[in-house]
Amino acid sequence: MKNQNLLICLFVFVIFCIGCTSKQNNALLVSKVNPRYFTDNSGKAVYLTGSHTWNNLVEMTETEGMNTFDYEAYLKFLKSYNHNFFRLWKWDMVNWNTAGNKEKNSRNLIVYPQPWLRTGSEKASDGKPKFDLTKFNPEYFERLKARVEAADKLNIYVSVMLFEGWGLQFSPGSFQNHPFHPSNNINKTLPESFPDSLRLEIYELKHENITRLQEAYVCEVINTVTGFDNVLYEISNENHPASLDWQYQMIQFVKQVEQEMGNSHPVGMTFQYKGGKNSALLNSLADWISPNPEGGYRDNPPANTGSKIIVADTDHLGGIWGTRQWVWKSFLRGLNPVFMDPYDGKILEKGAGSDWAEEVRVAMGHTLHFAEKMDLINMVPTETLSSSGFCLVKEGQEYLIYIPEGKDVKLNLSSVSGEFTVEWFNPIDGTISQGKMVSGNREITLGSPFSANEAVVYLKTKKDKK
């Protein structure tokens, strides 16, 4: 049956592509030169950073059709901060009760559209027609394609989330409002007596008919967006630890389908909540991962060794949380920091309009500026060359140092010769100041020209004309 799903997926892809030319020829891939980063046909590092918010794909409103999401304004918002990446959020249920998020003013939000058509005369738990899980909803997939395409035109990368695992665990009444609940579809996915306490089994390979339906849906997503170079995939947001084998199988399935199609987009796996281990991510076949705080990713991120591309996401490190220092520390340790943004506060109120959220947004844009300015594909994080412990280096040619505290930093240039230009950057207000040129063959001390006890300094060899 699994192979049958694959064949159907490929057949649909062929029909879909008749009369069109696939744009997919410059998609991201893991760099062989520096596997801490993605690259494309340019050979340069593609550093990813940006804000994501929950209703950027499906509508989440108290009244259907009212206060819908302004996607065009959201893309302009991202560009205004110099962001180039976001997660396109899936939501598996037809509602979201924000009481599960401990919101002071909790609300029950209607979530639409869904991937499947609602047909027939029988009613689901929300009073609307039941789902037919063998028929896809054109509105959903047309919206998915349009939103990926709009981002692509602005050179913004999109992680297409395939499943969402947090809500089924913690949103009140979640399973009763899930399309796979036996009372909500005409396909008899589960026995009528199936207990809600076992609801997480739908992400555990315990019901083959459900797994096949999930694979068919994944095929439809791939068929919809595979022609775009700006696409990444994420298997599931914060699914539970027992979903591990299911997620591993889904990673393999996505890769197999794309391989048969002659395309390839990065596939990601994110932290399993609650209680998942980062080792499960590192041991996966995923091209990129988003870890939990284990190992210091929240306060003192470890240097990326290159075993995986790491998209460090505040969602998995502190929820609606983030600091400017965390962004810079993550960047200087070879990570790609992204922010779960409260945005306009229409979904969750916490953090909306706050100064700290603004600082995170601005900091991400600043780091992207440096990532594109430097020869990042040839730079590696080191904790030993600078006294601050935060340094990206292309030995003898480029050095980017972050000083989270204090005004001075020592840099060991004893093993390299030549002269270096010095540029200071104030991460608080964006001020730039040119410093005096320095020479190698020694350890040097650099003093920040700014009054604040936080700074970034960029050294580049004078003879490097790039």
N, C-alpha and C positions, 0 to 999 in steps of 0.2 A: 504493500500500500504506500509506503514511503517513496519507493521508486516511481510509483504511479503519479504521486504528487509532483515529483520532479519532472516527469515527462509532460504532464499537463502544464506546468509552469513554463517549460521550454516552448511548448506549442503556442501558448498565449503570447510569449515573447516574440515568436516569429510573426504571428498575425499582427501584433502591435507595431512591429518594425517595418511591415510592408509599406513602401512608399515614403519612408522617412530615413534619414541618416542619423545614426547615433552620434551625439556630440562627445561621448565618453572616450577621450583619448589623452587626457591630462589629469586623470584622477590621482588622488594622493596615494602614496605608497611609503612604506617604512624605508628610510634612507639606509643604504648599505655603508655609506661613509660615516654616518653618525646616527645610529638607530635610536637616539633619544628624540629624534624629530622625524616628521613626515617630510617628503619632498615631492616634486612633480617633474615634469619634463625640463624645467629650467635647471635642475640640479641644485637649487638653493633650498635651504631649510624653510619649511612652512611651520611657523610657530603659531599655535592656536590660542586665542584668548577672547573672552567676551561674556556677556550676560544672557542668561536664559530665564524664562518665566513660564508659569504653568499653562496658561491658556493661549500660547502662541500657535497652536494648531487647531484644537477644538474649542468651541465656545463653552464658557462656564458662567452661567448667569442665573439669577434667581427667577427671572421670567424669560421664557424662551423668546428669542428675537429682540430682546431689549438689552442695551448696554453691551453690544457685541465688541469684540476685540478689533482695534484698528491696527492691522498688520503692517500697512504702509508706514504708519507713524512709528511703529516699533523698529522697523528696519532703519528709518532715519535716525532714531534714537541710538541704535548701535553704531552707525557710521559717525555720528556726532562725537562719540567717545573713542573713535578709531578702533573699534572692535571688529574681529573678522570671523567669529564663530559663535554658534549657540546650539543648544539641544532643542530639538523640535519635539515637544512633549506629547506623549500618548497618555490617555486615561482610559482604563479598561471598563469602568462602570458608567452607568447612565446618570449618576449623580456624584456629588462630593459633599459629604457632611463635614464641614470644617471643625466640628467639635472634636474630631480625632486629632486635630492639630493644637488643641487646647486654646483656641481662639476665644477671647473675652466675649466678642459678639459673633458667635458661631452662626453659620448659615448653611442651608442646604442648596447647593448649586446644581442646576441642570446641565448635563454635559452632552454635547451634540456637535456634529453628526458622529455616528458610529460606523465602523467598516462594513456592517451587514445591513441588508434591507429588512424592513419591518413589513411583513405581509400577512394577509389573512384576516379573519374576523375575531380570532381569539386574542385576549388581552394579556399583556405582560404585567408585572407588578406595578409599573408606573402608569397603567391605564392605557398605554399605546399598544398597537399591534405587536405580536410576538416577532422575534427575529427568525429569519431563515438563514442559518449559518452556512448554507451552500451558495448563497447569492450575495454578491458584493454591492455595496452602496456607491454608485457613481459619484455622488456628491462628496463623499469622504475622500476618495482617491483623486478626484479632480482638484479638490482643495489642497491635498498633499502635494501634488505635482506643481500647482500654481505657486505654492509658498516656497518650495525648493527652487523653482525657476526664478522667482523674484529675488531671492537671496543670491542666487548665482550671478544675476546681472549686476549685483553690487559687490561681487567678489567676496561674498561671505560664505563660509563653510557651515554645513548643517549636519548635525548628528540626528538621524531619524531614529527615534525611539520606537522599538517594535512592541514592547509590552511594558506595563507599569505594575510593579509588585508591592509597593508600599501601601497603596490604597486598599487593596483587598485584605491586608492584615489589620489596618488600623482605622479606616473610615467606618463609622457606625452604619450597620445595615448594608455593608458592602456587597456581600454575596447575593443577597436578595435583589440587588440592582445590577448584577453582572449578566451579560448576555448568555453566558454558559450555565446559569442557574436553570434547573429543569423547568421552572415555571415561566421562563422568559424566552424560550425558543420552541420551534415546532420540530426540532431534530432529535429529541429524546437523548440529549447528550449524557444525562445522568438519570438514575432512578428518581422518581418523585419523592421518595423517602430519604434521599441523600442528605446527610446532616451538614449544617453550616460549619460545624467544627472541623470538617475535613476539606473545607473549601480550597485550601492551599495545594491540594493534590493535583489541581489542574495544571500546576507548574512543576510536576514531579515525575512525569512519564508513567503515571499509574493508570491512565485511561487512554488507550491507544486511539480511540475515535477522536478524542479531544486533541491529542497531539497532531493527528493528521489534519484536523481543521485549522489548528494553529499554523502548521506548515503551509497550507493552502493560502492562508492570509498573508504569511510572510512572502510567498511567491508573488502575490498580487502587489505588495508594497515594492518589491524589487522590480517587477515589470513596470511599475509606475515611475520610478525615479532612477533606474539604472543608467539612463542616458546622460545624467548630469555629473560633471566632474567634481562638484562641491559637496558630494554626499559621503557621509560616514554612517555606519549603523551602530546602534546600541541595543543589545538584546533586551535588557529589562532594567528599569530603575528600582534599585533597592528591594529586589525580591529576597525571600527568606533563604537561609543557608541550605535547607533541604532541596532547594531548586538547582543545586550545583550541576547534577548530571543532565538535567533538562537544559540548562544554559549552555553547557559544553556541547550538547547535541545540536542546539540551535546555532551555535557558532559554526560548527561543521556544516550544517545544512545551508546556511547563507553562503559560505565559501564555495560549497559544491555547486549550488545553483548558479552563482556568478561565474565560476570556472567554466561550466557548461555553456554559458552565454557568451563567453569570451571577454567578460568584464571583470573588474576587481576593484572593490572599495574597502576601506578599512572597517573592521568589525571590532566593537568594543564591549568590554564587560565591566560593570560598575559594582561597587561595594554591596555585599549582601547584608541587608538589615533585618533583624538585629542579631549580632553575634558572628557575622561572617569574618573570615580571615583574609588578609592581603595575600597570603600564600596561595589561596584558591584562585586569585586573579593572576598572579605571576605564573602559575602552573598551567594556565589555560592556553588555548590556541588563539586568543584574542590579539589583535594588533595593537590595541591601546586599552588602558585600564584606568579606573578612578578608584583610588584606595580610601580606606578609613584612616582615622588618626594614628593608628598603630605604627610605630616607628618614627613618629615626630612630624608627620605631614601637616599638622595644624600649626605648631609653634616653631619648629626648627626642622624644616623638611630635609630628609637625607638626599645626598647627591645622587642623581639618576645614573646608574651604571650602564644603561643602554640595553638592559634585558627586555624592557617594554617601553613604549611611549606612554608617559604618564600624564593624563589630564587631571590635574588636581582640582577638585570641585568642592566649593564650600558646602554644597548640598550634603556631602558625605563626611564633612569635617566639623560641622557645627550647625547645620541647617541654615536658617536665615542669619548669616554671620559672615564676617570678613574684615580684614584690616589691610591698609596700604602696605604695611611691613610684610604681611603674609604674601601678598602678590609679588613683591620684589624678591623676597627670600626664595619663593618657589621658582621664579624665573632664573635667578642666579644659580640654582641647583639643578638646572636642566629640565624643569617641569613646564607644563602648559596650564597656567591657572585660569579657572573659569568661575563664574559667580552665579549662584541662584538668587536672582534679583527680585525683590518684592515689587519692583516696577511702580505701578500706580496704586497698589494696595487694594485692588478690587477683588483679589482672591484671598490673600492673607494680609492682614494689616501690619504685622510686625515688620519694622524696618523701613516702611514706605516713607519717603521724604526725609530720611535721616542723613546727617552729615557723614556718618561712617560708610553708608552705602555709596554715597557720592565719591568718597575717597577711593573706594575699591574700584569703581568704574573708571575713574580718571587714571589710576595707577596701571590698570590693565592696558589702556591705550598708550601710556608712556612706554611700557615694556615692549609693546609691539613696534613702536617707533625705533627702539634700539635693535630689536631683533631683525628688522628690515635694513637697518643701517650697517650692521656688522656682517662679517662672513661667518654667520652662526653655524653653518653646516660643518665648519672646521673648528668649532670652539667647544670646549669641555669644561664642566664645573670642577673646581678644585677648592679644597678647604685649607690648603697649606701655604699657598703663595702669598696671600694677604692676611694681615692680622685680624681682619673682620670675619674671615672664614667664608665670605661670599664673593666668589670670583669666577667669571667665565673667561677662558683664555684660549687664544691661538698663539702658542708659545713663540715669543720673540716678535709678534706682530700686533696682536690686539689683546687688550685686557679691559674687562668691565667689572668694576668693583662696587658693591653696595655696602654702605656703612650705616647700619641700623641705629647705632648709638655712638656718640662722640664726634669729634671734628677731624681727627687725624687717623691715618691708616698707613701701615707699613706694607710695602710690596717688594718681594724678593725678585730682583732682576739680575742677580749675580751670574746666571748661566746664559744670559743673552747680551748682545752688544747693540750699538746703534742709539739713535735718539728717538724720542717719542713725544708726540703732541699730547697735551692734557686738556680735557674738557670736563668741566664740572656741571652737574645737573642737580637741581633742587627738586626732589620728588614731591615736596609739599605744594609748591606753587609753580613748578615748571620752569623756573629761571635757569638760564644757561650762562656759564662764566668760563672764559678761556684762561687756563693756567699756564705757568711757565713750562717750557720744554724740559724734559728730563732725559738722562742718559742711563744706559744699562751697565752691566758688569759690577753691580753693587746692590745693596738693599737700600731702598729709598723710603722717605717718609713724606706723605702727601697731606697737606692741610686744607680742609674745606674753607672756601671763602664765605660760606653762608653762616648766618647767625644760628640757625637751627642745628640741633645735634642729630642730623640725619642727612645723608648725601649719597650721590652716585658719581663715580669718576670713571672716565673712559680714556684709555691710552691707546694710541695707534702709532706704529712705527712711521717715521717721517718718510722713509723710502717707499712705503706701501702706497701706491697711487690708486688703489681700488676705491 
